[in-house]
Amino acid sequence: VICYFSAGSWENGRPDMGGLKMGKDYKNALKGGNEGGQWKANGQPERWVNVDSKDVRSVMVGRLVNAKERGCDAVEPDNLDVDLSPDNASGFGKSPAQVLAYYKFLTDEAHRLGLAIGLKNADDLVGQAVGMFDFVIVEECFKNNECGKYKPFLNQGKAVLIAEYGAPKSLCERVKRE
Protein backbone atom coordinates (compact mmCIF):
# COMPACT_ATOMS: atom_id res chain seq x y z
CA VAL A 1 0.00 0.00 0.00
CA ILE A 2 1.40 3.36 -1.05
CA CYS A 3 0.01 6.34 0.85
CA TYR A 4 -0.09 9.86 -0.57
CA PHE A 5 0.64 13.15 1.20
CA SER A 6 1.88 16.54 0.12
CA ALA A 7 5.42 17.12 1.37
CA GLY A 8 5.94 20.37 -0.50
CA SER A 9 2.80 22.37 0.11
CA TRP A 10 0.65 23.93 2.80
CA GLU A 11 -3.07 23.31 2.42
CA ASN A 12 -5.75 25.20 4.30
CA GLY A 13 -7.89 22.97 6.45
CA ARG A 14 -5.30 20.29 7.19
CA PRO A 15 -5.26 19.88 10.98
CA ASP A 16 -1.48 19.43 11.12
CA MET A 17 -0.86 22.73 9.30
CA GLY A 18 -2.42 25.01 11.91
CA GLY A 19 0.83 25.98 13.62
CA LEU A 20 2.64 26.96 10.43
CA LYS A 21 3.10 30.65 9.69
CA MET A 22 2.65 32.49 6.39
CA GLY A 23 5.93 34.04 5.26
CA LYS A 24 8.04 31.84 7.53
CA ASP A 25 6.82 28.32 6.78
CA TYR A 26 4.83 28.75 3.55
CA LYS A 27 4.49 31.47 0.94
CA ASN A 28 3.70 31.44 -2.80
CA ALA A 29 0.67 29.67 -4.27
CA LEU A 30 1.17 26.64 -6.49
CA LYS A 31 0.51 27.38 -10.15
CA GLY A 32 -1.60 25.26 -12.43
CA GLY A 33 -4.65 23.32 -11.44
CA ASN A 34 -8.05 24.77 -10.78
CA GLU A 35 -9.63 28.05 -9.64
CA GLY A 36 -7.99 30.43 -12.08
CA GLY A 37 -4.63 28.70 -12.25
CA GLN A 38 -4.00 28.07 -8.55
CA TRP A 39 -4.71 24.89 -6.62
CA LYS A 40 -7.17 25.65 -3.85
CA ALA A 41 -8.19 23.88 -0.66
CA ASN A 42 -11.20 25.22 1.21
CA GLY A 43 -11.09 28.49 -0.72
CA GLN A 44 -7.38 29.16 -0.11
CA PRO A 45 -4.57 28.53 -2.55
CA GLU A 46 -2.27 25.62 -1.85
CA ARG A 47 1.12 27.17 -1.05
CA TRP A 48 4.73 26.03 -1.29
CA VAL A 49 6.41 25.30 2.03
CA ASN A 50 9.84 26.34 3.25
CA VAL A 51 11.73 23.04 3.04
CA ASP A 52 14.29 24.26 5.59
CA SER A 53 11.70 25.11 8.26
CA LYS A 54 11.93 22.98 11.40
CA ASP A 55 8.17 23.34 11.86
CA VAL A 56 7.46 22.12 8.33
CA ARG A 57 9.80 19.17 8.86
CA SER A 58 8.03 18.33 12.10
CA VAL A 59 4.69 18.23 10.23
CA MET A 60 6.22 15.90 7.63
CA VAL A 61 7.55 13.53 10.30
CA GLY A 62 4.01 13.44 11.69
CA ARG A 63 2.66 12.57 8.26
CA LEU A 64 5.18 9.75 7.90
CA VAL A 65 4.30 8.40 11.35
CA ASN A 66 0.61 8.61 10.44
CA ALA A 67 1.26 6.62 7.27
CA LYS A 68 3.10 3.95 9.26
CA GLU A 69 0.33 3.76 11.87
CA ARG A 70 -2.28 3.36 9.12
CA GLY A 71 -0.46 0.33 7.75
CA CYS A 72 1.15 1.89 4.70
CA ASP A 73 4.12 0.07 3.20
CA ALA A 74 5.37 3.11 1.30
CA VAL A 75 4.70 6.82 0.87
CA GLU A 76 4.23 9.03 -2.17
CA PRO A 77 5.22 12.55 -1.09
CA ASP A 78 3.91 15.05 -3.64
CA ASN A 79 5.08 18.51 -4.67
CA LEU A 80 8.77 17.75 -4.25
CA ASP A 81 9.68 19.95 -7.22
CA VAL A 82 9.71 23.11 -5.11
CA ASP A 83 11.92 25.88 -6.59
CA LEU A 84 13.14 23.65 -9.42
CA SER A 85 11.44 25.74 -12.11
CA PRO A 86 9.92 29.24 -12.35
CA ASP A 87 6.43 27.69 -12.13
CA ASN A 88 7.35 26.17 -8.77
CA ALA A 89 8.80 29.26 -7.06
CA SER A 90 8.14 28.95 -3.34
CA GLY A 91 9.18 32.50 -2.53
CA PHE A 92 12.00 31.13 -0.38
CA GLY A 93 14.47 30.71 -3.27
CA LYS A 94 15.82 27.27 -2.43
CA SER A 95 18.79 25.92 -4.33
CA PRO A 96 18.88 22.40 -5.78
CA ALA A 97 21.25 21.48 -2.90
CA GLN A 98 18.65 22.62 -0.35
CA VAL A 99 15.91 20.68 -2.14
CA LEU A 100 18.15 17.57 -2.17
CA ALA A 101 18.77 18.02 1.57
CA TYR A 102 14.99 18.00 2.07
CA TYR A 103 14.77 14.79 0.02
CA LYS A 104 17.43 13.24 2.24
CA PHE A 105 15.54 14.30 5.35
CA LEU A 106 12.29 12.75 4.05
CA THR A 107 13.89 9.52 2.85
CA ASP A 108 15.92 9.08 6.05
CA GLU A 109 12.79 9.56 8.18
CA ALA A 110 10.70 7.21 6.02
CA HIS A 111 13.37 4.51 6.10
CA ARG A 112 13.79 4.94 9.87
CA LEU A 113 10.10 4.08 10.16
CA GLY A 114 10.44 1.09 7.82
CA LEU A 115 8.59 2.79 4.96
CA ALA A 116 9.64 2.76 1.34
CA ILE A 117 9.46 6.19 -0.28
CA GLY A 118 9.01 7.28 -3.87
CA LEU A 119 10.08 10.36 -5.74
CA LYS A 120 7.15 11.96 -7.53
CA ASN A 121 7.47 13.97 -10.74
CA ALA A 122 10.61 15.86 -9.70
CA ASP A 123 12.57 15.05 -12.84
CA ASP A 124 15.09 17.89 -12.45
CA LEU A 125 17.07 16.06 -9.75
CA VAL A 126 16.54 12.40 -10.70
CA GLY A 127 20.26 11.68 -11.12
CA GLN A 128 21.11 13.03 -7.67
CA ALA A 129 17.99 11.65 -5.94
CA VAL A 130 17.85 8.10 -7.31
CA GLY A 131 20.07 6.72 -4.54
CA MET A 132 17.78 8.09 -1.83
CA PHE A 133 14.41 6.90 -3.12
CA ASP A 134 13.09 3.36 -3.47
CA PHE A 135 10.93 3.98 -6.57
CA VAL A 136 9.54 6.83 -8.64
CA ILE A 137 5.98 7.79 -9.58
CA VAL A 138 5.62 9.77 -12.79
CA GLU A 139 2.48 11.41 -14.08
CA GLU A 140 2.03 11.52 -17.85
CA CYS A 141 5.62 11.00 -18.90
CA PHE A 142 4.51 9.44 -22.21
CA LYS A 143 2.16 12.31 -22.94
CA ASN A 144 4.91 14.79 -22.06
CA ASN A 145 7.70 12.78 -23.76
CA GLU A 146 9.85 12.69 -20.62
CA CYS A 147 9.94 9.03 -19.60
CA GLY A 148 13.62 8.79 -20.47
CA LYS A 149 14.47 11.13 -17.60
CA TYR A 150 13.61 8.34 -15.16
CA LYS A 151 15.99 5.72 -16.60
CA PRO A 152 18.39 6.10 -13.64
CA PHE A 153 15.74 4.34 -11.52
CA LEU A 154 15.47 1.49 -14.02
CA ASN A 155 19.25 1.27 -14.23
CA GLN A 156 19.35 0.68 -10.45
CA GLY A 157 16.59 -1.95 -10.64
CA LYS A 158 14.03 0.37 -9.04
CA ALA A 159 10.38 0.59 -10.04
CA VAL A 160 9.11 3.39 -12.26
CA LEU A 161 5.34 3.69 -11.80
CA ILE A 162 3.62 5.71 -14.52
CA ALA A 163 0.14 7.23 -14.42
CA GLU A 164 -1.31 8.44 -17.71
CA TYR A 165 -4.69 10.17 -17.41
CA GLY A 166 -7.31 9.81 -20.10
CA ALA A 167 -4.82 8.03 -22.31
CA PRO A 168 -6.07 6.82 -25.68
CA LYS A 169 -5.76 3.14 -26.47
CA SER A 170 -2.91 3.92 -28.88
CA LEU A 171 -0.83 5.26 -26.00
CA CYS A 172 -1.43 2.09 -24.00
CA GLU A 173 -0.19 0.05 -26.96
CA ARG A 174 2.94 2.27 -27.18
CA VAL A 175 3.64 1.78 -23.46
CA LYS A 176 3.47 -1.99 -23.88
CA ARG A 177 5.98 -1.83 -26.76
CA GLU A 178 8.46 0.39 -24.91
TALIN-V406543 format. One record per residue. N is the residue number from 1. RES is the residue in three letters. D_FIRST is the distance of its C-alpha to the first C-alpha in whole Angstrom. Layout:
BEGIN
n=N res=RES d_first=D_FIRST
n=N res=RES d_first=D_FIRST
END
This chain:
BEGIN
n=1 res=VAL d_first=0
n=2 res=ILE d_first=4
n=3 res=CYS d_first=6
n=4 res=TYR d_first=10
n=5 res=PHE d_first=13
n=6 res=SER d_first=17
n=7 res=ALA d_first=18
n=8 res=GLY d_first=21
n=9 res=SER d_first=23
n=10 res=TRP d_first=24
n=11 res=GLU d_first=24
n=12 res=ASN d_first=26
n=13 res=GLY d_first=25
n=14 res=ARG d_first=22
n=15 res=PRO d_first=23
n=16 res=ASP d_first=22
n=17 res=MET d_first=25
n=18 res=GLY d_first=28
n=19 res=GLY d_first=29
n=20 res=LEU d_first=29
n=21 res=LYS d_first=32
n=22 res=MET d_first=33
n=23 res=GLY d_first=35
n=24 res=LYS d_first=34
n=25 res=ASP d_first=30
n=26 res=TYR d_first=29
n=27 res=LYS d_first=32
n=28 res=ASN d_first=32
n=29 res=ALA d_first=30
n=30 res=LEU d_first=27
n=31 res=LYS d_first=29
n=32 res=GLY d_first=28
n=33 res=GLY d_first=26
n=34 res=ASN d_first=28
n=35 res=GLU d_first=31
n=36 res=GLY d_first=34
n=37 res=GLY d_first=32
n=38 res=GLN d_first=30
n=39 res=TRP d_first=26
n=40 res=LYS d_first=27
n=41 res=ALA d_first=25
n=42 res=ASN d_first=28
n=43 res=GLY d_first=31
n=44 res=GLN d_first=30
n=45 res=PRO d_first=29
n=46 res=GLU d_first=26
n=47 res=ARG d_first=27
n=48 res=TRP d_first=26
n=49 res=VAL d_first=26
n=50 res=ASN d_first=28
n=51 res=VAL d_first=26
n=52 res=ASP d_first=29
n=53 res=SER d_first=29
n=54 res=LYS d_first=28
n=55 res=ASP d_first=27
n=56 res=VAL d_first=25
n=57 res=ARG d_first=23
n=58 res=SER d_first=23
n=59 res=VAL d_first=21
n=60 res=MET d_first=19
n=61 res=VAL d_first=19
n=62 res=GLY d_first=18
n=63 res=ARG d_first=15
n=64 res=LEU d_first=14
n=65 res=VAL d_first=15
n=66 res=ASN d_first=14
n=67 res=ALA d_first=10
n=68 res=LYS d_first=11
n=69 res=GLU d_first=12
n=70 res=ARG d_first=10
n=71 res=GLY d_first=8
n=72 res=CYS d_first=5
n=73 res=ASP d_first=5
n=74 res=ALA d_first=6
n=75 res=VAL d_first=8
n=76 res=GLU d_first=10
n=77 res=PRO d_first=14
n=78 res=ASP d_first=16
n=79 res=ASN d_first=20
n=80 res=LEU d_first=20
n=81 res=ASP d_first=23
n=82 res=VAL d_first=26
n=83 res=ASP d_first=29
n=84 res=LEU d_first=29
n=85 res=SER d_first=31
n=86 res=PRO d_first=33
n=87 res=ASP d_first=31
n=88 res=ASN d_first=29
n=89 res=ALA d_first=31
n=90 res=SER d_first=30
n=91 res=GLY d_first=34
n=92 res=PHE d_first=33
n=93 res=GLY d_first=34
n=94 res=LYS d_first=32
n=95 res=SER d_first=32
n=96 res=PRO d_first=30
n=97 res=ALA d_first=30
n=98 res=GLN d_first=29
n=99 res=VAL d_first=26
n=100 res=LEU d_first=25
n=101 res=ALA d_first=26
n=102 res=TYR d_first=24
n=103 res=TYR d_first=21
n=104 res=LYS d_first=22
n=105 res=PHE d_first=22
n=106 res=LEU d_first=18
n=107 res=THR d_first=17
n=108 res=ASP d_first=19
n=109 res=GLU d_first=18
n=110 res=ALA d_first=14
n=111 res=HIS d_first=15
n=112 res=ARG d_first=18
n=113 res=LEU d_first=15
n=114 res=GLY d_first=13
n=115 res=LEU d_first=10
n=116 res=ALA d_first=10
n=117 res=ILE d_first=11
n=118 res=GLY d_first=12
n=119 res=LEU d_first=16
n=120 res=LYS d_first=16
n=121 res=ASN d_first=19
n=122 res=ALA d_first=21
n=123 res=ASP d_first=23
n=124 res=ASP d_first=27
n=125 res=LEU d_first=25
n=126 res=VAL d_first=23
n=127 res=GLY d_first=26
n=128 res=GLN d_first=26
n=129 res=ALA d_first=22
n=130 res=VAL d_first=21
n=131 res=GLY d_first=22
n=132 res=MET d_first=20
n=133 res=PHE d_first=16
n=134 res=ASP d_first=14
n=135 res=PHE d_first=13
n=136 res=VAL d_first=15
n=137 res=ILE d_first=14
n=138 res=VAL d_first=17
n=139 res=GLU d_first=18
n=140 res=GLU d_first=21
n=141 res=CYS d_first=23
n=142 res=PHE d_first=25
n=143 res=LYS d_first=26
n=144 res=ASN d_first=27
n=145 res=ASN d_first=28
n=146 res=GLU d_first=26
n=147 res=CYS d_first=24
n=148 res=GLY d_first=26
n=149 res=LYS d_first=25
n=150 res=TYR d_first=22
n=151 res=LYS d_first=24
n=152 res=PRO d_first=24
n=153 res=PHE d_first=20
n=154 res=LEU d_first=21
n=155 res=ASN d_first=24
n=156 res=GLN d_first=22
n=157 res=GLY d_first=20
n=158 res=LYS d_first=17
n=159 res=ALA d_first=14
n=160 res=VAL d_first=16
n=161 res=LEU d_first=13
n=162 res=ILE d_first=16
n=163 res=ALA d_first=16
n=164 res=GLU d_first=20
n=165 res=TYR d_first=21
n=166 res=GLY d_first=24
n=167 res=ALA d_first=24
n=168 res=PRO d_first=27
n=169 res=LYS d_first=27
n=170 res=SER d_first=29
n=171 res=LEU d_first=27
n=172 res=CYS d_first=24
n=173 res=GLU d_first=27
n=174 res=ARG d_first=27
n=175 res=VAL d_first=24
n=176 res=LYS d_first=24
n=177 res=ARG d_first=27
n=178 res=GLU d_first=26
END
